[in-house]
Amino acid sequence: MVRRWCAVFAVGMALAGPAQAQDWKGMGRLEGKVLDAQGAPIAGASVKLEREGYGDGTTVKTDKKGRWAIAGITAATWNADIEAPGYALKRISIPLPSESARLAPVEVRLDKAAAAGPAPEAVQALEKGEAAYKEGRFPEARAEFEKLLALRPDLATTIHQRIGFAYIQEKEYVKGLDHLQKVLDAEPANATVRGIMAQAALEGGMLDRGMELLAGIDESSVTNPDLFFNIGVNLVNANKPEDAIGYFTKAVTLDPAYADGYFRRGLAYMGVGKMAEAKADFNKLLELKPTGPEADLARKAVEQIK
């Protein structure tokens, strides 16, 4: 499965050894969007990014459409503190598996700051849930999030999303989808959650539900090709290469310089015997990205295709 779409909150912990000042620099990229509870963009929100285990990083601000992006970072798990005046701080973590990985934008919704501080029990459940999730103790994380849900039902949508992500990490796809459906019921236009659900359904062998979820995505609202790319990969894994080709095509149509899309579409074309189309895609990849493992494979494929 393509592990690009599941972002959850966690608290960064420093390791014993000191990090070099520029160790966090690299060729990777992350981006996201900050919205209020109703889905309106929050301009000027602060996104403080910190490399987990090292404590180094930087801070960026959202633009007038609530978008933020950072390039030139190394592969790592990046913890982010997201806050804006009048809103409660939200902490998430974003695993960047490699500098070449193309992750879908991470959408975060901020809740209005409470007039009074949160109940100690809620804070404790939140902190324990964050720590357990970060350490891979997903059943414990879910138990704490369930406690938090009972204490803060006003945050139900956000908490159900976190519980759903935890279930998906455990490959409990049916239970994960049940919780994410509650998010979708509250936010039917949330293309990101719908896309994550579709990918989880496909990986879990629920082909009909995955295709139904895909059909409900408002593709005009998709601004990043990664969502289409990831769906294409899951469709290949579900042995639906022709459908996968369609989604890889959507990815490269949205971004004509999306090299990974051409590479994976070329492989899919080869799988269905369309060698001329595969060769064209591999040549396009070599034009856009002439070096690297994919380029080496593409070059060999071009040489072998008559």
RATABEL-V705779 format. One line per field, one symbol per residue. burial: # if it has 24 or more other ideal C-beta (glycine too) atoms within 12 Angstrom, else .. Layout:
burial: ???
This chain:
burial: ############...........#.#.##########.#.##..##############.#.#...#####..############..##########....###########..........#..######.###...#..##.######..#..################..#.###.######.##..###############....###.##..#.#..#.###############.##.##########..#..##############.....###.######.##....##..##.##....
